[in-house]
Amino acid sequence: MTEGEMLKLSVEEFSRIQRYMLLAEKGSEVYKAMKERYIDLKVILSASGVNLTEIDRIKE
C-alpha cells in the first residue's frame, strides 16, 4: 500500500468515526471506544502532515 493510499484510507476512516461519534451518546461506552480510535487517527493524520482544521468535526 502506498503512502497516498494509506492517507486516503485514514481520512475516510477519520470521517466515518466522527459521523458515528456524532450519533452516539457522549458518555456511552460506545462513544468512549470510538474516541480512542478517533485519537489514534488524529495522531496518524497529524504526523502525516494532514491539516485537520477543515475535517475535524468533533474538535475534542
ZIRA-V104741 format. One record per helix or strand of 2 or more residues. SS is the DSSP state (A for helix, B for strand). FROM is the first residue (numbers start at 1). TO is the last residue. Records with the same first field share a line. If there is no record, write none. Layout:
SS->FROM-TO + FROM-TO
//
This chain:
A->3-23 + 29-47
//
